[in-house]
Amino acid sequence: MESRKYLIISCILFLAFFLRIYRITAAPVGFFTDEAALGYNAYKLLTTGKDDHGKSWPLFFQSFGEYRIPIPIYSNIPSVVLFGLSEFSVRFTTVVYGVATVFMLYLIGKKLGGVGLGLCAALLLAVSPWHIHISRWGSEYASFPFFFSLGLYLFLKSFKNRKMLPVSYLVFGLGLYTYYPAWFIIPVFLGFASLYWLVKERFHHKKNLLLAIVLFLLISLPLLKGLKDGYLLTRWNNIQDSKMAISERVKKTLPLYFDHFGVNFLFLTGDLGYPGHFVTRQFVRGMGVFYLVQLPFFVGGILLMIYAIFTKRKEWLLITIVLLIYPFSGALTLDGPSTTRSVIGVIPITLISALALCRFYKTIYRYILLWLLVGLIIAGYFVNIRSYLFNYYIEYPKYSADFWGWQSGQKETINYMISVEDKYDELFSAGEANGPDVLIPFYTLDNKRGCNKCALGSIDKLDKSKKQLFVASPGMFDDWFTRIQSHPSKIVKEFYYPSGAVSFQAVEY
C-alpha cells in the first residue's frame, strides 16, 4: 500500500510538472515586463549585490513607480544561477512553486481526511486550469498559495506537535512578502485560526500561541513600517478612488464578494467573462477557472464539509474560513473576481471538491454497475482538460499577444536590433510596453551580447545626420507620419502576432 501511494503521488507530481513546464517559453506568448523585472533584479542581486536602482539587498524593490515585495525576486536567484538570465529561468521558478503547492495539498488533504483525500486534492490541483495558468508565468501569484498552504499544513500538524505552531506562524509571516492580497488574507485567517487553536486546546498551551503570534508580528515589522510610511501603499493608491465614501464602497463590495462564488466565474466564463475585465493575459476565454465537471463535486463537498464540522472533523472549519475570506482580495479593490488577486481561492475550492470526489469513490468502488458513472466523470474531465489545453495553446495566443495581453514581440524586436547594431549609428525602440526600461537590459543579457547603440526613444530622436533604426507598432508610425514624411524611410523588417497581424515594424531612416 505504501509503495502504491508513493507511486501515485509521484505520477501526479510529474503530471503537474509537465502541464506547467511544457512549452513554457512559448506559452504564454510574449514576456510581460513584470516578469522581466523579477528576473533582472534577481540577476543584479546575484552579480552585484544591488538591485536595478543600486540599493544593496533591499527588502522592498522600487519598480515601475511602485514597490515590489521581496520573495518573488529573491526566489529567482537559484533559477538564474542554474540557467542564467532568461525567460525560461524566470518562469521555471513559478513552475517549482506550482508543483510544490500540489504536493502541499496532498499533505493537507492527508491531514484532513487520509491518503485518499490527499491524492484527490493533489490530482485536482495538478490539472486545475486556474492553478496551471498562474504557474506558467514569472510572477508573485504562485508563491502566495505555496506559502499559505505550507503554513496551513504546519498549523494542522501543530495539534500533535505544538512546536510546529510557531513555525507555522513564521511561514505565514513570510507569506506576507509574496503578494499584496496576502496582507489581508493571512492576518484575518490567523485571527480566526488563533481563536480555533485556543478553543481546541481548551485554552491550554497559551505560551505556544503567544510565541507564534510574537514571531509573526516580528517578521511583519518591516511591512508595517512600509505601510505606515506610505511607500508600500503606492499600488493600492493607484487602483483606488480615494474620494469614494465608505458607505458607497461597502455597497459596491458586497455584490463583488458574492460574484466570487458564482457559477459564471468559477465554472463557465472565468475572469475574462466578467464585466469590465479586458486584460487578456489573465485567463482563457470561454471557460471558468475550474472545469465544469467539477461543479457537482464542489457543491457536494460543501455539504460534506458542513457535516464534518458538526461531527468529528472540525479542522474543516479552517478551510471554510479561507473559502469565506478569499473573495475580499478582488472585492475590496472593486475589481470583482480575478484570476490573480483572488488566486488563494484555488486552495479551499480544490480541497472541498476533493472531499466529495474522495467520498464518491469510496462509496461506489464496490459496485461494478456504478463504474459506468465513474467512466462518465473521467470522460468529462478528459474532455474539459483537452478543451482547456486546446484553448490555451491554440486560441489563447491569438487574442492575448497585444498590449492588453502579453505585449508579445519585445524579445524579437530587441534581438533584431542587437543583430543589426553594426549597421546603424543609433537604434531606438518605442518601448510600447508597461515599464519598458527593463526590457533592453534583460534581453541584451539573455542574448549574451551587449547593445551600446540600443535605447528607448521616439521619433523625437530623429537626426538626419545619422543612420538610424526605429522599432515601433504600425499605429505608432502612423502617429509619427506627419512629422517624418519629408524624411526618407524604409521598412526593413516586420514582426507578427500569432493572429497574423503586424505587431512591430523596424524602419530605417
C-alpha positions in Angstrom: 0.0 0.0 0.0 2.8 2.4 0.9 4.7 1.8 -2.4 1.4 2.3 -4.4 0.8 5.6 -2.5 4.2 6.9 -3.4 3.9 5.8 -7.0 0.5 7.6 -7.4 1.7 10.9 -5.8 4.9 10.7 -7.9 2.7 10.3 -11.1 0.5 13.2 -10.0 3.6 15.5 -9.4 5.0 14.5 -12.7 1.7 15.4 -14.4 1.7 18.7 -12.6 5.2 19.4 -13.6 4.6 18.5 -17.3 1.4 20.7 -17.6 3.4 23.6 -16.2 6.7 23.2 -17.9 5.6 22.2 -21.5 6.5 24.9 -24.0 7.0 27.3 -21.1 8.7 30.0 -23.1 6.3 29.8 -26.0 3.0 29.9 -24.0 2.1 32.4 -22.8 3.2 34.1 -25.9 5.3 37.1 -25.1 7.1 38.0 -21.9 5.5 40.7 -19.7 7.6 43.4 -18.2 6.8 42.4 -14.7 8.4 39.0 -15.4 11.5 40.7 -16.8 11.7 43.0 -13.7 11.7 40.0 -11.4 14.4 38.2 -13.3 16.6 41.2 -13.9 16.6 42.2 -10.3 17.5 38.7 -9.2 20.4 38.8 -11.7 21.6 42.1 -10.5 21.5 40.9 -6.9 23.4 37.8 -7.8 26.1 39.6 -9.8 26.4 42.9 -7.9 24.6 42.6 -4.6 22.4 45.5 -5.7 19.0 45.9 -7.4 18.5 47.8 -10.6 18.2 51.0 -8.6 21.6 50.5 -7.0 20.2 49.5 -3.5 22.1 46.7 -1.7 20.0 43.7 -0.9 16.8 45.7 -0.4 13.7 44.3 1.3 11.4 46.1 -1.0 12.1 46.9 -4.6 11.3 50.1 -6.4 9.8 49.1 -9.8 7.7 51.0 -12.3 6.7 53.7 -9.9 5.6 51.2 -7.2 7.3 48.9 -4.7 7.6 45.1 -5.2 7.8 42.7 -2.3 10.9 40.5 -2.0 10.1 36.8 -2.1 9.2 36.6 -5.8 12.5 38.3 -6.7 14.8 36.5 -4.3 13.2 33.2 -5.3 14.5 33.7 -8.8 18.2 33.8 -7.8 18.6 29.9 -7.7 17.0 29.6 -11.1 19.2 32.3 -12.5 22.2 30.5 -11.1 21.2 27.3 -12.7 20.0 28.6 -16.1 21.3 32.1 -16.5 19.0 35.1 -17.0 16.3 34.1 -19.5 12.6 33.8 -19.9 12.9 30.1 -19.0 14.7 30.8 -15.7 12.1 33.3 -14.6 9.1 31.1 -15.4 10.8 27.9 -14.1 10.7 29.5 -10.6 6.9 29.7 -10.8 6.7 26.2 -12.1 8.5 25.0 -9.0 6.1 26.9 -6.7 3.2 25.4 -8.6 4.3 21.8 -8.3 5.3 22.3 -4.7 1.8 23.6 -3.9 0.3 20.4 -5.5 2.4 18.4 -3.0 1.3 20.6 -0.1 -2.3 20.0 -1.0 -1.6 16.3 -0.8 -0.2 16.7 2.7 -3.1 19.0 3.8 -5.7 16.6 2.4 -3.9 13.7 4.1 -4.2 15.6 7.4 -7.8 16.4 6.9 -9.1 13.0 5.8 -6.4 10.5 4.9 -4.3 9.5 2.0 -7.2 9.1 -0.4 -8.3 12.7 0.2 -4.7 13.9 -0.2 -4.3 12.2 -3.5 -7.6 13.6 -4.8 -6.7 17.1 -3.8 -3.3 16.9 -5.4 -4.8 15.5 -8.6 -7.4 18.2 -8.9 -4.9 20.9 -8.3 -2.4 19.3 -10.8 -4.9 19.7 -13.6 -6.7 22.8 -12.4 -6.8 25.4 -15.2 -6.6 28.3 -12.6 -3.5 26.9 -11.0 -1.8 25.9 -14.2 -2.4 29.4 -15.6 -0.8 31.2 -12.7 2.1 28.6 -12.5 3.3 29.2 -16.1 4.5 32.8 -16.0 7.0 34.6 -13.8 5.0 36.4 -11.1 4.2 36.5 -7.4 0.9 34.8 -7.9 2.1 31.2 -7.5 4.3 31.9 -4.4 1.4 33.1 -2.3 -0.6 29.8 -2.5 2.5 27.8 -1.7 3.4 29.7 1.5 -0.2 29.8 2.6 -0.6 26.0 2.1 2.7 25.3 3.8 1.7 27.5 6.8 -1.7 25.7 6.9 -0.2 22.3 6.8 2.2 23.2 9.7 -0.7 24.6 11.6 -2.6 21.3 11.3 0.5 19.4 12.4 0.8 21.6 15.5 -2.1 19.9 17.2 0.1 16.8 17.6 3.4 18.6 17.8 2.9 22.0 19.4 6.4 23.1 18.4 5.1 23.4 14.9 2.8 26.3 15.8 5.5 29.0 15.9 7.0 27.6 12.7 3.6 27.8 11.1 3.2 31.4 12.0 6.7 32.1 10.8 5.8 30.7 7.4 2.6 32.7 7.3 4.7 35.8 8.2 7.0 35.1 5.2 3.8 34.7 3.1 3.1 38.4 3.7 6.1 39.1 1.4 4.8 37.2 -1.6 1.8 39.1 -2.9 -0.3 42.1 -1.9 -3.6 40.3 -1.2 -1.7 38.3 1.5 -1.6 41.4 3.6 -5.3 41.0 4.2 -5.9 37.3 3.8 -3.2 36.0 6.1 -3.8 38.2 9.2 -7.6 37.7 9.0 -7.1 33.9 8.7 -4.6 33.8 11.6 -7.0 35.8 13.7 -9.7 33.0 13.3 -7.0 30.3 13.4 -5.7 31.6 16.8 -9.1 31.5 18.3 -9.7 28.0 16.9 -6.4 26.9 18.5 -7.4 28.2 21.9 -10.8 26.5 21.8 -9.5 23.2 20.5 -6.7 23.2 23.1 -9.2 24.2 25.8 -7.2 27.4 26.5 -4.1 25.3 27.4 -0.6 25.8 26.0 -1.2 29.5 25.5 2.6 30.1 25.6 2.9 28.3 22.3 0.3 30.5 20.7 1.8 33.6 22.3 5.3 32.8 20.9 3.8 32.1 17.5 2.0 35.5 17.4 5.1 37.3 18.6 7.2 35.7 15.8 4.5 36.7 13.3 4.5 40.3 14.5 8.3 40.5 14.5 8.5 39.3 10.9 5.7 41.7 10.0 7.5 44.8 11.3 9.3 45.9 8.1 6.0 45.5 6.2 4.1 47.5 8.9 6.7 50.2 8.7 6.4 50.4 4.9 2.7 50.7 5.2 3.0 53.4 7.9 5.5 55.4 5.8 3.2 55.1 2.8 5.5 53.8 0.1 4.0 50.3 0.2 0.6 51.7 -0.5 1.5 53.1 -3.9 -0.1 50.1 -5.7 -3.3 50.4 -3.6 -3.5 54.1 -4.2 -3.1 53.6 -7.9 -6.1 51.4 -8.2 -8.4 53.1 -5.7 -10.7 56.1 -5.8 -9.7 57.8 -2.6 -12.7 60.1 -2.7 -15.3 57.3 -2.6 -17.3 57.3 0.6 -17.1 54.2 2.9 -20.9 53.6 2.5 -20.6 53.6 -1.3 -17.5 51.3 -1.1 -19.4 48.8 1.1 -22.4 48.9 -1.3 -20.2 48.1 -4.2 -18.1 45.5 -2.4 -20.9 43.1 -1.3 -22.1 42.1 -4.8 -18.5 41.7 -6.0 -17.9 39.4 -2.9 -20.7 37.1 -3.9 -19.7 37.0 -7.5 -16.6 35.0 -6.4 -19.0 32.1 -5.7 -20.9 32.4 -8.9 -21.1 29.6 -11.4 -20.0 32.1 -14.2 -16.7 33.0 -12.7 -15.9 29.6 -11.3 -17.2 27.2 -14.0 -18.4 29.0 -17.1 -16.7 32.2 -18.2 -13.9 32.9 -15.7 -12.0 36.2 -15.4 -12.4 37.4 -19.0 -16.2 36.8 -18.8 -16.6 39.3 -16.0 -17.9 42.8 -17.0 -15.1 45.3 -17.3 -12.3 42.8 -17.5 -10.3 43.3 -20.7 -6.7 42.4 -19.7 -6.5 39.3 -21.9 -3.4 37.7 -20.3 -5.5 37.0 -17.1 -7.2 33.8 -18.4 -8.5 32.0 -21.4 -11.9 32.8 -22.9 -14.9 30.6 -22.9 -14.4 28.6 -19.6 -14.3 29.1 -15.9 -11.3 28.9 -13.6 -12.4 25.4 -12.8 -13.7 22.7 -15.1 -17.5 22.5 -15.4 -17.3 18.8 -14.5 -16.1 19.8 -11.0 -19.2 21.8 -10.2 -21.2 18.9 -8.6 -18.2 17.9 -6.5 -17.8 21.5 -5.2 -21.5 21.6 -4.2 -21.3 18.1 -2.7 -18.1 19.0 -0.9 -19.6 22.0 0.8 -22.4 19.8 2.2 -19.9 17.2 3.3 -17.7 19.8 4.9 -20.6 21.2 6.9 -21.4 17.7 8.1 -17.7 17.1 9.0 -17.5 20.4 11.0 -20.6 19.4 13.1 -19.3 15.8 13.7 -15.7 14.8 14.2 -13.6 16.8 11.6 -13.7 20.3 12.9 -10.4 21.1 11.1 -12.6 21.8 8.1 -13.7 25.0 9.8 -10.2 26.4 8.8 -10.9 25.6 5.2 -14.3 27.2 5.5 -12.6 30.4 6.8 -10.3 30.5 3.8 -13.2 30.0 1.5 -15.2 32.8 3.1 -12.4 35.4 3.1 -10.8 34.6 -0.3 -13.2 36.9 -2.3 -12.1 40.0 -0.4 -8.9 40.2 -2.4 -10.9 41.1 -5.5 -13.9 42.7 -3.9 -12.1 45.3 -1.8 -10.3 46.6 -4.9 -13.8 46.9 -6.6 -12.4 44.8 -9.4 -14.5 41.8 -9.0 -13.4 38.1 -9.3 -9.8 38.0 -10.5 -7.6 35.1 -11.7 -4.7 36.8 -9.9 -5.9 38.8 -6.9 -8.4 36.0 -5.9 -5.9 33.2 -6.5 -5.9 31.9 -2.9 -9.4 30.6 -3.6 -7.9 27.8 -5.6 -6.8 26.2 -2.3 -10.2 25.8 -0.4 -12.2 25.1 -3.5 -9.9 22.3 -4.6 -9.9 20.7 -1.1 -13.7 20.9 -0.9 -14.1 19.4 -4.3 -11.6 16.7 -3.4 -13.6 15.8 -0.3 -16.6 15.0 -2.4 -14.6 13.2 -5.1 -12.9 11.0 -2.5 -16.2 10.2 -0.8 -17.8 9.4 -4.1 -15.0 6.9 -5.0 -15.1 5.2 -1.6 -18.9 4.9 -1.8 -19.2 3.3 -5.2 -15.9 1.4 -5.9 -17.5 -1.9 -4.7 -20.5 -1.6 -7.0 -19.5 -2.6 -10.5 -22.6 -1.2 -12.1 -21.8 2.3 -10.9 -18.4 2.2 -12.6 -20.2 3.5 -15.7 -20.8 6.7 -13.8 -17.1 6.8 -12.9 -16.3 6.4 -16.6 -18.5 9.3 -17.5 -16.8 11.5 -14.9 -13.4 10.6 -16.2 -14.5 11.2 -19.7 -15.9 14.6 -18.6 -12.6 15.6 -17.1 -10.7 14.4 -20.2 -13.0 16.5 -22.4 -12.7 19.5 -20.2 -8.9 19.3 -19.9 -8.5 18.8 -23.6 -10.7 21.8 -24.3 -8.6 23.9 -21.9 -5.3 22.9 -23.4 -6.6 23.5 -26.9 -7.8 27.0 -25.9 -4.6 27.7 -24.1 -2.1 26.7 -26.7 -4.0 27.4 -29.9 -6.7 30.0 -29.4 -5.4 32.0 -26.4 -2.2 33.2 -28.1 -4.3 34.8 -31.0 -6.0 37.3 -28.7 -3.6 37.6 -25.7 -0.5 38.8 -27.5 -1.2 42.5 -27.9 -0.8 45.4 -25.5 -3.6 44.3 -23.2 -2.2 40.9 -23.1 1.4 39.7 -23.1 2.8 42.5 -25.2 4.4 40.0 -27.4 7.2 40.9 -29.8 9.6 42.7 -27.4 12.1 39.9 -27.4 12.1 39.5 -31.2 12.5 43.3 -31.9 15.3 43.8 -29.3 17.2 40.7 -30.6 16.8 42.1 -34.1 18.2 45.4 -33.0 21.2 43.6 -31.4 21.8 41.6 -34.6 22.0 44.7 -36.8 23.6 47.1 -34.4 26.8 47.4 -36.5 24.7 48.8 -39.5 23.4 51.9 -37.7 24.6 54.9 -35.7 21.6 54.6 -33.3 18.8 52.1 -32.7 15.6 53.1 -30.9 12.7 51.1 -29.6 9.5 53.0 -29.0 9.0 50.9 -25.8 5.4 50.2 -26.3 5.1 48.1 -23.1 4.4 48.7 -19.5 7.7 49.7 -17.9 9.8 49.1 -21.0 13.0 50.3 -19.4 13.9 46.8 -18.1 13.5 45.0 -21.5 16.6 46.1 -23.3 19.0 45.3 -20.4 17.1 42.0 -19.8 17.4 40.8 -23.5 20.9 42.0 -24.1 22.0 39.8 -21.1 19.8 37.0 -22.3 21.3 37.3 -25.8 24.8 37.2 -24.3 25.6 40.4 -26.4 25.5 44.0 -25.4 24.0 46.7 -27.5 25.6 50.0 -26.8 23.6 51.8 -29.5 20.2 50.4 -28.5 17.9 52.6 -26.4 14.3 53.6 -25.8 13.2 56.5 -27.9 10.5 58.0 -30.1 10.7 60.0 -33.3 11.9 63.0 -31.3 15.3 61.3 -31.5 15.4 61.5 -35.4 18.7 63.0 -36.5 19.1 63.5 -40.3 22.9 63.4 -39.9 22.8 59.8 -38.6 21.7 56.4 -39.9 19.0 55.3 -37.5 16.7 52.4 -36.9 13.3 52.9 -35.2 11.2 50.0 -34.0 7.5 50.7 -33.2 4.0 49.5 -34.0 2.3 50.4 -37.3 0.0 52.6 -35.3 2.8 54.5 -33.7 4.4 55.1 -37.1 1.1 56.4 -38.3 1.1 58.9 -35.5 4.6 60.0 -36.4 3.9 60.2 -40.1 3.1 64.0 -40.4 6.4 64.7 -38.6 8.6 62.5 -40.7 7.0 62.3 -44.1 9.7 64.5 -45.6 12.5 62.2 -44.4 13.3 59.1 -46.5 12.5 55.9 -44.7 12.4 52.1 -45.5 10.7 49.3 -43.7 13.4 46.7 -43.2 11.7 44.2 -41.0 8.1 43.4 -39.9 7.1 41.3 -36.8 3.8 39.5 -36.4 1.4 38.5 -33.7 0.2 34.8 -33.6 -3.0 36.1 -35.2 -1.1 37.2 -38.3 -1.4 40.9 -37.7 1.7 43.1 -37.8 2.9 43.8 -34.3 6.0 45.9 -34.9 8.0 47.4 -37.8 11.7 48.2 -38.0 12.1 51.3 -40.1 15.4 52.7 -41.3 16.0 56.5 -41.6 
